[in-house]
Amino acid sequence: MKLTLDVVCGKWKAIILMELFGRTLRFGEIKKRIPDINHQTLIKQLKELENDELITRKSYPVVPPKVEYSLTEYGKSIDELLYLMEEWGRQHFSRMQNRIETNEEKPKEKA
């Protein structure tokens, strides 16, 4: 279980993988699809996913630089797991949202 979590549970890794299902995207396209991710964080997460052999990075010798990212066959094998995680989140969204709102409304204790 720990190995699985290490591979897919960087803050943005699962989202990046889901964006790459069925398509090849350039860095800027990934950034547009995930606007809340920091530029450096996206670079780091993409490198980690590439090192874990879940995605492939293809560089073209052109100016301006062109780099494309896509899932490897190994990366595609994680599809069902991510789908189940997304489905669980949908089913429990209201409950999780209520807990978050309740926790935000509680006065913070002074240390």
Sequence and secondary structure as in RCSB ss.txt:
>XXXX:A:sequence
MKLTLDVVCGKWKAIILMELFGRTLRFGEIKKRIPDINHQTLIKQLKELENDELITRKSYPVVPPKVEYSLTEYG
KSIDELLYLMEEWGRQHFSRMQNRIETNEEKPKEKA
>XXXX:A:secstr
 HHHHHHH STTHHHHHHHHTT  EEHHHHHHHSTTS HHHHHHHHHHHHHTTSEEEEEES SS EEEEEE HHH
HTTHHHHHHHHHHHHHTHHHHHHHHHHHHHS     
